Amino acid sequence: MEDTKDLFSIDDVLGFSQHDVRGLVKDYMNPGLAQMMGLLNFDKRFVKAAGMQVWDDEGHAYLDFLGAYGALNLGHNPPVVLDALTKVQEMPNLLQASLNGMTAALAHNLAQVTPGQLQRTFFCNSGAEAVEGALKMARIATGRQRLLYCEGAFHGKTLGALSVTGRSKYQEPFAPLIPNCQAIPYGDVIALENALTQRDVAAFIVEPIQGEGGVILPPEGYLGKVRELCTRYGTLLILDEIQTGFGRTGKLFACEHENVEPDILCLAKSLGGGVMPIGATVTTAQIWDKAYGPMDKALLHTSTFGGNTRAVAAGIASLNAIVETDLPRQAAEKGQYLLDKIRKLGEKHDLITDIRGRGLLIGIEFSKPTGFVDRLTKGAMSKFSEEFLGAMVAGELLNHHRIITAYTLNNPNVIRLEPPLIVTKDELDQLVNALDEIFTRNSSHIRMALASTKTVVGGLFGKKH
């Protein structure tokens, strides 16, 4: 008789210690990630979450100012979304031999709130998949091959999305990527027009604000000029609002700050209410019909799990809650409050070199060491700061103030503040006071590095292996 396999149950997992989790991740998932998270004590075991807070296995509460990179606009485990899942729990979740009313309803709702003539939606499971769908749609609808994107952009790590993601660190190990993709400087309309003049570009994909690029805002009027140029040269404009969408920047969609209507809109993250994975590629009826209109093209782009009942039910509840509670307005007001407070910190602390953002998507950039210290270390301190200073500040916030943040992927010298839009002003004040304390206590790069070194050493010797 075959041996019984040693399989964990849900009940087993609920009883895991963090030591158990760390060992399993090292053995069966990603040893490098486990080591990196452990060095700065970023591998705490969180066991409960609600709203702005998460709790570790020792009962300590933490404020989440990372917000799952913009996926938690309603906070952790919003009751309105959980209630929606309860209502559909007996419905078929996956049934391809039928048309799903829940899926159709969310597509209808998106058409009501997205800019301009956007009407047709393809549902998938993530932001990267939404981008993949947009790139394919642009090529088939236009008959063109070239794709333009921006330096510093982040659109995902699947092969197509990676081909239009603007950081060589993520691209080079997987070369060659898909052909005919060209990067241009972000915010540069002259470079864009120069790249469009041959009239062979299928699409230009761009973020209204570069999130992973370090929370970079383009020059005022940039998106409007981009819209004009894409129209002039017959190129489709793809706006990636995966991170900026659903109220994050103070409008339901960030492109509304300039009244820009894209040809294709990529959505994900908070569409699932922080509970279900869901992405969406939204376009006009005209473009959809060019791409997939006839029956012989209707199945050229599909997804087994895309548009499943539970995911779209979460989407319906999430979108309705965001609109009904006017979270975009709240994000605008609270974001301005936080920006004003942090800018005052910037005037006080030399380690802060720039503060930028819109709504509740805010980045704090740190200065690079100069002078004697950098010469003494032969540039090593500059290199260290460029790669790790953001992580060090995030580590200080987590380990000394129980506030969760992270650095931006394409600019690790920037920490992002991206809390749920339900955050209160008292909680914003807690963050500001914590940052003030950290920069007062660690007034130089060396002190910050030494403080983080103590954390690393404590992590190495204070944990069981």
C-alpha positions in Angstrom: 0.0 0.0 0.0 1.3 3.5 -0.9 2.7 5.5 2.0 0.5 8.2 3.5 1.9 11.6 2.4 2.8 14.1 5.1 0.4 16.9 4.1 -0.4 19.9 6.2 -4.0 20.8 6.9 -5.4 24.4 7.5 -5.5 23.6 11.2 -1.8 22.7 11.1 -0.9 26.0 9.4 -2.9 28.0 12.0 -0.6 26.6 14.6 2.7 27.4 12.9 5.3 29.4 14.6 7.3 32.0 12.6 10.3 29.6 12.9 8.1 27.0 11.1 7.1 29.4 8.4 10.7 30.6 7.8 12.0 27.1 7.5 9.3 26.1 5.0 9.9 29.2 2.8 13.6 28.4 2.8 13.1 24.8 1.8 10.1 25.0 -0.5 9.9 28.5 -1.9 12.5 31.3 -2.0 15.5 31.0 0.4 16.9 34.3 -0.7 13.7 36.1 0.0 13.5 34.5 3.5 17.0 35.6 4.3 16.4 39.2 3.1 13.2 39.5 5.0 14.8 38.1 8.1 17.8 40.4 8.2 15.7 43.5 9.0 13.1 41.7 11.0 10.6 41.9 8.1 9.5 38.3 8.6 7.1 38.8 11.5 4.2 36.4 11.8 1.0 38.4 11.3 -2.2 36.5 12.3 -5.0 39.0 12.2 -6.0 42.1 10.1 -8.8 44.7 10.1 -8.9 48.1 8.6 -5.6 49.9 9.0 -4.2 47.4 11.5 -2.5 44.0 11.5 -1.6 42.0 14.6 1.4 39.7 15.1 1.4 36.4 16.9 2.4 38.2 20.2 -0.7 40.4 20.1 1.1 43.6 19.0 -0.8 45.9 16.6 0.8 47.6 13.6 -0.4 50.3 11.3 -0.2 49.4 7.6 1.1 52.3 5.6 2.1 50.0 2.7 -1.4 48.9 1.9 -0.3 46.0 -0.3 1.1 48.5 -2.9 -2.3 50.1 -3.4 -4.5 46.9 -3.1 -6.1 47.9 0.2 -7.9 51.2 -0.5 -10.7 49.9 1.7 -8.4 48.5 4.3 -7.8 44.9 5.5 -10.8 42.5 5.3 -13.4 45.1 4.6 -16.8 43.8 5.9 -18.7 45.0 2.8 -16.5 42.8 0.6 -16.6 39.8 2.9 -20.4 40.1 3.0 -20.5 40.0 -0.7 -18.5 36.8 -0.8 -21.0 35.2 1.7 -23.9 36.1 -0.7 -22.4 34.2 -3.6 -20.8 31.3 -1.7 -23.3 28.8 -3.1 -23.2 30.0 -6.7 -21.0 28.3 -9.3 -17.6 30.0 -9.1 -16.2 28.6 -12.4 -18.6 27.5 -15.1 -17.4 28.2 -18.7 -20.5 26.7 -20.2 -22.5 29.7 -19.2 -22.5 33.5 -19.1 -22.0 34.9 -15.6 -24.4 37.7 -14.5 -22.0 38.9 -11.8 -19.2 39.3 -14.3 -21.4 41.2 -16.7 -22.6 43.4 -13.9 -19.1 44.4 -12.9 -18.3 45.2 -16.5 -21.3 47.4 -16.7 -20.3 49.2 -13.5 -16.8 49.8 -14.7 -18.2 51.3 -17.9 -20.2 53.8 -15.8 -17.3 55.1 -13.8 -14.2 54.9 -16.1 -13.3 57.9 -18.3 -14.7 58.6 -21.7 -16.0 55.9 -24.0 -14.4 53.0 -22.2 -17.0 50.2 -22.3 -15.7 46.7 -22.8 -13.8 44.8 -20.1 -11.7 41.6 -20.1 -11.3 40.2 -16.6 -8.1 38.5 -15.5 -6.3 37.8 -12.2 -3.6 40.4 -11.7 -2.2 43.7 -12.9 0.5 42.0 -14.9 -2.2 40.0 -16.7 -4.1 43.2 -17.4 -1.0 44.7 -19.0 -0.5 41.6 -21.1 -4.0 41.8 -22.3 -3.6 45.5 -23.2 -0.4 44.9 -25.2 -2.0 42.1 -27.2 -5.1 44.1 -27.7 -3.1 47.1 -29.1 -1.2 44.9 -31.5 -4.2 43.1 -32.9 -6.4 46.2 -33.1 -3.9 48.4 -34.9 -2.0 45.8 -36.9 1.2 47.5 -35.7 4.1 45.9 -33.7 6.1 48.6 -31.9 5.4 49.4 -28.2 6.6 52.4 -26.3 7.1 52.7 -22.6 8.9 54.9 -20.1 12.2 54.6 -18.4 11.6 53.9 -14.7 8.2 52.4 -15.5 6.8 49.3 -13.7 4.1 47.3 -15.4 4.7 43.8 -14.1 7.2 40.9 -14.3 5.5 38.5 -16.8 7.4 38.4 -20.1 5.3 40.9 -22.0 4.8 43.3 -19.0 8.5 43.0 -18.2 9.3 44.0 -21.8 7.7 47.4 -21.0 9.1 47.7 -17.5 11.8 50.3 -17.3 14.5 48.9 -15.0 17.4 46.8 -16.5 17.8 44.9 -13.2 14.6 43.0 -13.9 14.9 42.8 -17.7 18.5 41.7 -18.3 18.4 38.2 -16.7 15.4 37.3 -19.0 16.6 38.7 -22.3 15.7 38.6 -25.1 12.3 40.0 -24.2 9.5 40.5 -26.7 10.8 42.6 -29.7 10.0 46.1 -30.8 9.7 47.6 -27.4 11.3 51.0 -26.9 11.9 53.0 -23.7 11.7 56.8 -23.7 12.1 59.3 -20.8 9.1 59.8 -18.6 7.5 63.2 -18.9 9.3 64.0 -22.2 6.7 64.8 -24.9 9.4 65.6 -27.5 10.9 62.2 -27.1 7.5 60.7 -27.4 6.7 62.6 -30.6 10.1 61.6 -32.1 9.3 58.0 -31.5 5.8 58.2 -33.0 6.7 60.0 -36.3 7.1 56.7 -38.2 3.4 55.9 -37.5 4.2 52.3 -36.7 3.7 52.3 -32.9 0.8 50.2 -31.7 0.6 51.7 -28.2 2.3 53.9 -25.7 1.8 52.5 -22.1 2.3 54.9 -19.3 1.5 55.4 -15.6 -0.1 58.7 -14.6 2.3 58.6 -11.6 5.3 56.2 -11.6 4.8 54.3 -8.4 7.7 51.9 -8.3 9.8 54.5 -10.1 9.9 56.4 -6.8 6.5 58.1 -6.8 7.4 60.3 -9.8 4.9 62.9 -11.0 5.2 64.0 -14.6 5.2 67.7 -15.6 1.8 69.4 -15.4 -0.1 68.9 -18.7 2.0 65.9 -19.7 -0.9 63.4 -20.0 -3.0 65.8 -22.0 -0.1 66.3 -24.5 0.4 62.5 -24.6 -3.2 62.0 -25.5 -3.0 64.6 -28.3 0.2 63.0 -29.8 -1.2 59.4 -29.6 -4.3 60.5 -31.4 -2.4 62.4 -34.1 -0.2 59.5 -34.9 -2.8 56.7 -34.7 -1.2 55.1 -31.6 -3.3 53.7 -28.8 -2.8 55.2 -25.3 -2.7 52.6 -22.6 -2.9 54.0 -19.1 -1.7 51.7 -16.3 -3.9 52.7 -13.3 -3.2 49.5 -11.5 -1.7 51.3 -8.5 -3.2 54.8 -9.0 -6.8 53.7 -9.6 -9.9 53.6 -7.4 -9.3 56.9 -5.5 -5.7 56.6 -4.6 -4.6 60.0 -5.9 -7.7 62.0 -5.0 -9.7 61.2 -8.2 -11.4 57.8 -9.0 -8.7 57.5 -11.7 -5.5 59.6 -11.8 -6.0 60.5 -15.5 -9.0 62.5 -14.4 -6.7 65.2 -13.0 -6.1 66.2 -16.6 -9.4 65.0 -18.1 -7.6 62.4 -20.2 -9.4 59.5 -21.8 -7.3 56.5 -22.6 -7.9 54.0 -25.3 -7.1 51.1 -23.0 -7.2 51.2 -19.1 -5.4 48.6 -17.0 -6.9 48.0 -13.5 -6.3 45.6 -10.6 -5.2 45.8 -7.0 -8.0 47.5 -5.1 -10.6 46.3 -7.5 -10.7 43.1 -5.5 -11.2 44.9 -2.2 -8.0 43.5 -0.9 -9.6 40.1 -0.6 -9.8 38.6 -4.1 -7.3 38.7 -6.9 -8.7 40.4 -10.0 -7.5 42.5 -12.9 -9.3 44.2 -15.8 -8.4 45.5 -19.2 -11.0 48.1 -20.2 -11.3 49.5 -23.7 -13.8 51.1 -26.1 -16.3 49.2 -28.1 -14.6 50.3 -31.3 -11.2 48.9 -30.3 -12.6 45.7 -28.8 -14.5 45.0 -32.0 -11.4 45.5 -34.1 -9.5 43.1 -31.8 -12.0 40.4 -30.9 -15.4 41.4 -32.4 -16.2 38.5 -34.8 -16.9 35.1 -33.4 -13.8 33.6 -34.9 -11.7 36.1 -32.8 -13.9 36.0 -29.6 -11.7 33.3 -27.9 -8.2 34.6 -29.0 -7.6 35.9 -25.4 -9.1 34.0 -22.5 -8.5 33.2 -18.8 -9.8 30.2 -16.9 -10.1 32.0 -13.6 -10.7 35.5 -15.0 -14.1 36.9 -14.1 -14.9 34.1 -11.6 -18.0 34.7 -9.4 -16.2 35.4 -6.2 -13.6 37.7 -7.7 -16.2 39.9 -9.5 -18.5 39.9 -6.5 -15.7 41.4 -4.5 -15.1 43.8 -7.3 -18.8 44.9 -7.3 -18.8 45.5 -3.6 -15.4 47.2 -3.6 -16.2 49.6 -6.4 -19.6 50.5 -5.0 -18.1 51.1 -1.5 -15.3 53.4 -2.9 -17.9 55.4 -4.8 -20.6 55.6 -2.1 -18.1 56.7 0.6 -16.4 59.1 -1.7 -12.9 57.7 -0.9 -11.3 59.8 -3.7 -12.2 63.0 -1.9 -11.0 61.6 1.4 -7.7 60.6 -0.2 -7.3 64.1 -1.6 -7.9 65.8 1.8 -5.9 63.3 3.9 -3.1 63.2 1.3 -2.6 67.0 1.4 -2.6 66.9 5.2 0.1 64.3 5.2 2.2 66.0 2.5 2.1 69.3 4.4 3.3 67.5 7.6 6.1 65.6 5.9 7.3 68.7 4.0 7.8 70.3 7.4 9.9 67.3 8.4 12.0 67.8 5.2 12.8 71.3 6.3 14.0 69.9 9.6 16.0 66.8 8.6 18.9 66.8 6.1 18.5 63.1 5.3 15.2 63.9 3.5 16.0 65.4 0.0 12.6 65.3 -1.7 8.9 64.7 -0.9 6.4 64.1 -3.7 3.0 62.6 -4.3 -0.6 63.1 -4.9 -3.5 62.0 -2.7 -2.3 59.1 -0.6 0.5 58.0 -2.8 3.5 59.7 -1.4 7.3 59.1 -1.7 10.1 60.3 0.6 13.5 60.3 -1.1 16.7 60.4 1.0 19.9 62.3 0.3 23.1 60.5 -0.7 26.2 60.9 1.5 28.8 63.4 0.4 32.1 64.7 1.5 34.5 63.0 4.0 32.3 60.0 4.9 31.9 59.0 1.3 35.5 59.6 0.4 36.6 57.6 3.5 34.5 54.6 2.4 35.6 55.1 -1.3 32.0 55.5 -2.4 30.7 52.5 -0.6 28.4 54.6 1.6 26.8 56.1 -1.4 26.3 52.7 -3.0 24.9 51.3 0.3 22.5 54.3 0.7 21.2 54.0 -2.9 20.3 50.3 -2.4 19.4 50.1 1.2 18.6 53.4 2.9 14.9 53.1 2.1 14.9 49.6 3.5 16.7 50.9 6.6 14.1 53.5 7.3 11.3 51.0 6.7 13.0 48.7 9.1 13.2 51.4 11.8 9.5 52.1 11.3 8.6 48.5 11.6 10.8 47.4 14.5 10.6 50.5 16.7 7.2 52.0 15.8 5.2 49.1 14.5 4.4 50.9 11.2 4.6 49.0 8.0 6.1 50.6 4.9 8.5 49.6 2.1 10.8 51.2 -0.5 9.9 51.5 -4.2 11.2 48.7 -6.5 12.8 50.9 -9.2 14.2 53.4 -6.7 15.1 51.8 -3.4 16.3 55.1 -2.0 12.6 56.1 -1.7 10.0 54.8 0.8 6.4 54.9 -0.2 3.5 55.8 1.9 0.4 54.1 0.5 -2.0 53.5 3.4 -5.6 52.4 3.0 -7.8 55.4 2.1 -9.7 54.9 5.4 -6.7 56.1 7.4 -7.5 58.7 10.1 -5.6 61.9 10.7 -4.6 60.6 14.1 -2.9 57.6 12.4 -1.2 60.0 9.9 0.1 61.9 12.9 1.5 58.7 14.4 3.5 58.1 11.2 4.8 61.7 11.1 5.9 61.6 14.7 7.6 58.2 14.1 9.6 59.6 11.2 10.6 62.7 13.1 11.9 60.5 15.9 13.8 58.2 13.5 15.5 61.1 11.7 16.3 62.9 15.0 17.9 59.8 16.5 19.7 58.9 13.2 20.8 62.2 11.9 23.4 60.9 9.4 23.8 58.0 7.0 26.4 56.4 9.3 24.0 56.4 12.3 21.2 55.0 10.2 23.5 52.3 8.9 24.7 51.5 12.4 21.2 51.3 13.7 20.2 48.9 10.9 23.4 46.9 11.5 22.3 46.3 15.1 18.9 45.1 13.8 20.6 42.8 11.3 23.0 41.4 13.9 20.1 41.0 16.4 18.1 39.2 13.7 21.0 36.9 12.9 21.7 35.9 16.5 18.2 36.3 18.0 16.5 33.8 15.8 16.4 30.0 15.7 17.7 28.5 12.5 
